[in-house]
Amino acid sequence: MKASQIVYFDKPGKANTEAVLEAVRHRVAAGGIEHVIVASTSGATALRATQLLEGTGAAVVCVGEHCGFWGGDSQKMTPERRAELEGRGVPVLIASHALSGVGRSVTRKFGGISHTEIIAHTLRQFGGEGLKVAVEVAIMAADAGLISTDREVIAVGGTGSGCDAALVLQAAHMNNYFDLEIREILAKPRQRAAGGRE
């Protein structure tokens, strides 16, 4: 049996970013991790992860929010930040969100809830928005062919900006979601955000 510590935060949010990324760096140093998938709206969290993981042998994958997430055709990651990340060898994925997608549109238009949203809300019960996002970006990275589904990876997510959750998991593609396995929780908030998107 393998024993490890979980970092718990009193509240979710950006203030936990450095502690999450330190926990990730510590776990990468323990071995067996080749990829760290980081949810990053502006690219700042992915850039910080890249800096902290430099020289560890772990490759960072940045997953941003899809265009239009905040309305219109907007994208919060600037072309300059994207170029900076890609210049450091970090692939940047901008794609539909695996755990909302068209289902969220149907709910907004007609009411009710989709099967996908039930999965998302269930994940939030275990660790808030950040834990749900960590699972989601792992699926998205697998679907884009940026990570393998037969190796453990670290997935990092957050509530709003920054990060507050990190998991070791074996990813799965969207079409076989239930093959995904969360193997370790490295960090998470003890409670969900009040009044957030959750």
Secondary structure, DSSP 8 states (H G I E B T S, - for coil): ------EEESS-SGGGHHHHHHHHHHHHHHS---EEEEE-SSSHHHHHHHHHTTTSS-EEEEEE--TTTTSTT--SS-HHHHHHHHHTT--EEE---TTTHHHHHHHHHH-S--HHHHHHHHHHHHHHHHHHHHHHHHHHHHHTTSS-TTSEEEEEE-SSSS--EEEEEE---GGGGGG-EEEEEEEEESS--TTS--
